[in-house]
Amino acid sequence: MFAAHGRFVWHDLVTSDVAAAQSFYTTITPWTTQLWEAGDVDYPMWLNGEQPIGGLVPLSSDSGGRPHWLTYVCVYDVDACARQAEKLGGTIRTRPREVKDVGCYAVLADPMGAVFGLFEPDQQPPGHDDQPPIGDFSWHELITTDHGKAFAFYNEIFKWETLREHDMGAMGTYRIYGRNGRELGGMMNRSEGMPQPNWLPYIRVANVDARTEDAKRGGATVLVGPMEVPDGDRIVQCTDPQGATFALHTHKAGQ
C-alpha cells in the first residue's frame, strides 16, 4: 500500500448521460464496461481488457456542476491525507467515505481550485508502475494559476518530484513531475481563454489522428491538436458530447 502512495489509480467520468458516454468512449478506446452492483447503487466500470480502470457517475447537484473526469490518487491513509490537504490550503468536497470491501475515498480541491480524489484501497491497489498500455491513462496534466504553489501542495501530500521543466516561451514553463523517477504528467499556468484550474487525463491510444476522427464523428469537439509535442508524442484535447474534457495520447515510434 505504501509503495503505491502517490500513484494515479482510478478515473471516474461524472456525466449527464451515462449511456451516451459509454457508447462514445467505447468507440475511441478499447474499453468495455461492466456493471458493479453495490446495494442500491449500480456503478458501470470501465475495463481495459480485464483490468478495471474507472467508472461512470451520474452528474448530480453536488458533483461539480458540469461533466468532468475525476482522477483518484492512491494514499496510505485517506483521513490523514485529507487533513493534511486542508492544512495546506486545500478544500474537502466529499469527506472520507468507506465502500465495503473496496476501500475509502474522498474528493478535494487544491488551493487553486483543481479537483481530485484520494483513494485508500482495502486490498491490492489498482494499476501498476509500468509503462501504461494502450487504453490506459498515460498522462495527467494540471492547468492552474500557480504551478509552483500547486507543485508544493502535491509534493507535500504525494511526494511527487519535479523531473524536468520545459520552456514554452510566452506560455511559460511546463513542469514535468513524477514519482520514483517515472514521469506522471505536467503542470502549467493557464493562459487567457483556458479553463479554470483542473486536472486533464490523457488516454493512450495507438493512433491519435485516427481516434480523433472517430471522436469527431461521435460528437466530440476538438480543442487542441492533433499535434506533436516536444518529445515526439502526439496528443489531442477534446470535449466529449456531454462536455467533459479529455485528451488522447500516442507515444512516438519505438516507445
VEXDREN-2710 file (C-alpha; in Angstrom, 1 decimal):
% VEXDREN-2710
k/r/px/py/pz
1/MET/0.0/0.0/0.0
2/PHE/2.7/2.4/1.0
3/ALA/4.6/1.6/-2.2
4/ALA/1.6/2.8/-4.3
5/HIS/1.2/6.1/-2.4
6/GLY/1.1/8.9/-5.0
7/ARG/0.1/6.8/-7.9
8/PHE/-2.9/7.5/-10.1
9/VAL/-5.2/4.5/-9.7
10/TRP/-8.8/5.3/-10.8
11/HIS/-10.7/7.6/-13.1
12/ASP/-14.4/8.4/-12.8
13/LEU/-16.3/10.1/-15.6
14/VAL/-19.0/12.3/-14.0
15/THR/-21.5/12.8/-16.8
16/SER/-25.0/13.9/-17.6
17/ASP/-25.8/10.9/-19.8
18/VAL/-24.2/7.6/-18.7
19/ALA/-25.4/5.5/-21.6
20/ALA/-24.3/8.0/-24.2
21/ALA/-20.9/8.4/-22.6
22/GLN/-20.4/4.6/-22.6
23/SER/-21.2/4.5/-26.3
24/PHE/-18.9/7.3/-27.1
25/TYR/-15.8/6.2/-25.2
26/THR/-16.0/2.6/-26.3
27/THR/-15.7/3.8/-29.9
28/ILE/-12.5/5.7/-29.4
29/THR/-10.7/3.4/-26.9
30/PRO/-10.5/-0.4/-26.4
31/TRP/-12.6/-0.1/-23.3
32/THR/-15.7/-2.1/-22.4
33/THR/-18.0/-1.7/-19.4
34/GLN/-19.1/-3.9/-16.6
35/LEU/-21.9/-3.1/-14.1
36/TRP/-20.8/-3.3/-10.4
37/GLU/-23.8/-3.6/-8.1
38/ALA/-23.4/-2.5/-4.5
39/GLY/-26.7/-2.4/-2.6
40/ASP/-28.9/0.2/-4.2
41/VAL/-26.1/1.6/-6.4
42/ASP/-25.4/0.5/-10.0
43/TYR/-21.9/1.6/-11.0
44/PRO/-20.7/0.9/-14.5
45/MET/-16.9/0.4/-14.5
46/TRP/-14.5/1.0/-17.4
47/LEU/-12.5/-2.1/-18.3
48/ASN/-9.3/-2.0/-20.3
49/GLY/-9.1/-5.7/-21.2
50/GLU/-9.9/-7.4/-17.9
51/GLN/-8.5/-4.5/-15.8
52/PRO/-10.9/-2.1/-14.2
53/ILE/-9.6/1.4/-14.6
54/GLY/-12.5/3.7/-13.5
55/GLY/-16.2/4.2/-13.7
56/LEU/-19.2/6.3/-14.6
57/VAL/-21.1/8.5/-12.2
58/PRO/-24.3/10.4/-13.0
59/LEU/-24.0/14.1/-12.7
60/SER/-25.8/15.5/-9.6
61/SER/-26.1/18.8/-7.9
62/ASP/-23.2/18.0/-5.5
63/SER/-20.8/16.5/-8.1
64/GLY/-19.2/19.6/-9.6
65/GLY/-21.8/21.3/-11.8
66/ARG/-20.7/20.1/-15.3
67/PRO/-19.5/16.8/-16.8
68/HIS/-15.9/16.1/-15.9
69/TRP/-13.2/13.5/-15.3
70/LEU/-12.3/12.9/-11.7
71/THR/-8.9/11.4/-11.1
72/TYR/-8.0/9.5/-7.9
73/VAL/-4.6/9.1/-6.4
74/CYS/-3.7/6.2/-4.1
75/VAL/-2.8/7.1/-0.5
76/TYR/-1.8/5.2/2.6
77/ASP/-4.5/6.9/4.7
78/VAL/-7.3/9.0/3.3
79/ASP/-8.2/10.7/6.6
80/ALA/-4.7/11.7/7.3
81/CYS/-4.1/13.0/3.8
82/ALA/-7.4/14.9/3.7
83/ARG/-6.5/16.6/7.0
84/GLN/-3.0/17.4/5.6
85/ALA/-4.5/18.9/2.4
86/GLU/-6.8/21.2/4.5
87/LYS/-3.8/22.5/6.5
88/LEU/-2.0/23.2/3.2
89/GLY/-4.9/25.3/1.9
90/GLY/-7.0/22.6/0.1
91/THR/-10.7/22.1/0.5
92/ILE/-12.6/18.9/1.1
93/ARG/-15.5/18.5/-1.3
94/THR/-16.5/15.0/-0.2
95/ARG/-15.4/13.8/3.2
96/PRO/-13.8/10.4/3.5
97/ARG/-16.3/7.6/2.8
98/GLU/-16.0/3.9/3.2
99/VAL/-17.1/1.5/0.4
100/LYS/-17.5/-2.0/1.8
101/ASP/-14.8/-4.4/0.6
102/VAL/-13.3/-1.7/-1.6
103/GLY/-11.7/1.0/0.5
104/CYS/-12.1/4.6/1.4
105/TYR/-12.2/7.7/-0.8
106/ALA/-12.5/11.5/-0.6
107/VAL/-12.8/14.3/-3.1
108/LEU/-10.8/17.5/-2.6
109/ALA/-9.8/20.7/-4.3
110/ASP/-6.3/22.1/-4.2
111/PRO/-5.6/25.7/-3.1
112/MET/-6.1/26.9/-6.7
113/GLY/-9.4/25.0/-7.1
114/ALA/-8.5/21.9/-9.2
115/VAL/-10.5/18.9/-8.0
116/PHE/-9.0/15.5/-7.4
117/GLY/-9.7/12.3/-5.4
118/LEU/-7.9/10.3/-2.8
119/PHE/-8.3/6.5/-2.6
120/GLU/-7.2/4.1/0.1
121/PRO/-7.9/0.6/-1.1
122/ASP/-8.7/-2.3/1.2
123/GLN/-6.6/-4.7/-0.8
124/GLN/-4.2/-4.5/-3.7
125/PRO/-4.4/-1.0/-5.3
126/PRO/-5.5/-0.8/-8.9
127/GLY/-3.0/-0.1/-11.6
128/HIS/0.8/-0.5/-11.8
129/ASP/4.0/1.4/-12.1
130/ASP/5.0/0.1/-15.6
131/GLN/4.5/1.8/-18.9
132/PRO/0.8/2.4/-19.4
133/PRO/-0.6/0.0/-22.1
134/ILE/-2.9/1.1/-24.9
135/GLY/-6.2/2.1/-23.3
136/ASP/-4.8/3.1/-20.0
137/PHE/-4.3/6.6/-18.7
138/SER/-0.8/7.7/-19.7
139/TRP/-0.5/11.3/-18.6
140/HIS/-2.1/13.7/-16.1
141/GLU/-1.9/17.4/-16.7
142/LEU/-2.7/20.1/-14.2
143/ILE/-3.8/23.5/-15.6
144/THR/-3.5/26.0/-12.7
145/THR/-2.9/29.6/-11.8
146/ASP/0.4/29.0/-10.0
147/HIS/2.2/25.7/-10.9
148/GLY/4.9/26.4/-8.3
149/LYS/2.4/26.7/-5.4
150/ALA/0.4/23.7/-6.8
151/PHE/3.5/21.5/-7.1
152/ALA/4.5/22.4/-3.5
153/PHE/1.0/21.3/-2.3
154/TYR/1.1/17.9/-4.2
155/ASN/4.7/17.3/-3.2
156/GLU/3.8/17.5/0.4
157/ILE/0.9/15.1/0.1
158/PHE/2.0/12.6/-2.6
159/LYS/5.9/13.2/-2.5
160/TRP/5.9/13.8/-6.3
161/GLU/9.1/15.1/-7.7
162/THR/9.9/17.7/-10.4
163/LEU/11.7/15.7/-13.0
164/ARG/12.3/18.4/-15.6
165/GLU/11.0/21.7/-16.9
166/HIS/10.2/22.8/-20.5
167/ASP/10.3/26.4/-21.6
168/MET/7.2/27.2/-23.7
169/GLY/8.1/30.8/-24.4
170/ALA/5.2/33.1/-23.9
171/MET/3.1/30.3/-22.3
172/GLY/5.6/30.0/-19.5
173/THR/7.1/26.8/-18.0
174/TYR/5.8/23.3/-18.3
175/ARG/6.8/21.4/-15.2
176/ILE/7.0/17.6/-15.7
177/TYR/6.5/15.7/-12.4
178/GLY/6.7/12.1/-11.4
179/ARG/7.4/9.6/-8.7
180/ASN/10.3/7.2/-8.3
181/GLY/11.9/8.7/-11.4
182/ARG/8.9/7.9/-13.7
183/GLU/7.0/10.7/-15.4
184/LEU/3.4/11.0/-14.5
185/GLY/2.3/14.3/-16.2
186/GLY/2.8/18.0/-16.3
187/MET/1.8/21.2/-14.7
188/MET/1.4/24.6/-16.3
189/ASN/-0.2/28.0/-15.6
190/ARG/-3.4/28.8/-17.5
191/SER/-3.3/31.4/-20.2
192/GLU/-6.2/33.7/-21.1
193/GLY/-9.1/31.8/-22.6
194/MET/-8.0/28.5/-20.9
195/PRO/-10.4/26.8/-18.4
196/GLN/-10.2/27.4/-14.7
197/PRO/-7.8/25.1/-12.7
198/ASN/-8.4/21.5/-13.5
199/TRP/-6.9/18.1/-14.0
200/LEU/-6.9/16.7/-17.5
201/PRO/-6.3/12.9/-18.0
202/TYR/-4.8/11.6/-21.2
203/ILE/-5.8/8.2/-22.6
204/ARG/-3.1/6.2/-24.5
205/VAL/-4.3/5.1/-28.0
206/ALA/-2.5/3.6/-30.9
207/ASN/-3.2/6.4/-33.3
208/VAL/-4.3/9.8/-32.1
209/ASP/-5.2/11.1/-35.6
210/ALA/-7.5/8.2/-36.4
211/ARG/-9.1/8.2/-33.0
212/THR/-9.7/12.0/-33.3
213/GLU/-11.7/11.4/-36.4
214/ASP/-13.7/8.7/-34.6
215/ALA/-14.3/11.2/-31.7
216/LYS/-15.5/13.9/-34.1
217/ARG/-17.9/11.5/-35.7
218/GLY/-19.2/10.6/-32.3
219/GLY/-19.9/14.3/-31.4
220/ALA/-16.7/15.4/-29.7
221/THR/-15.3/18.9/-30.1
222/VAL/-11.6/19.3/-30.7
223/LEU/-9.9/21.9/-28.6
224/VAL/-6.2/21.5/-29.3
225/GLY/-4.5/19.4/-31.9
226/PRO/-3.9/16.8/-33.0
227/MET/-0.3/17.9/-32.7
228/GLU/3.2/16.7/-31.9
229/VAL/4.7/17.7/-28.5
230/PRO/8.4/18.4/-27.9
231/ASP/9.3/14.7/-27.0
232/GLY/7.8/13.5/-30.3
233/ASP/4.5/12.1/-28.9
234/ARG/1.2/13.2/-30.5
235/ILE/-1.8/14.5/-28.5
236/VAL/-5.3/15.9/-28.9
237/GLN/-7.5/17.6/-26.4
238/CYS/-11.3/17.4/-26.8
239/THR/-14.6/17.7/-25.1
240/ASP/-16.9/14.7/-25.3
241/PRO/-20.6/15.1/-26.4
242/GLN/-21.7/15.8/-22.8
243/GLY/-19.0/18.4/-22.3
244/ALA/-16.3/16.6/-20.3
245/THR/-12.7/17.5/-21.3
246/PHE/-10.4/14.6/-22.1
247/ALA/-7.2/14.0/-24.1
248/LEU/-5.7/11.3/-26.2
249/HIS/-2.0/10.4/-26.4
250/THR/0.2/8.4/-28.7
251/HIS/3.8/7.6/-27.9
252/LYS/6.4/8.4/-30.6
253/ALA/7.5/5.4/-32.7
254/GLY/9.6/2.9/-30.8
255/GLN/8.1/3.6/-27.4
END
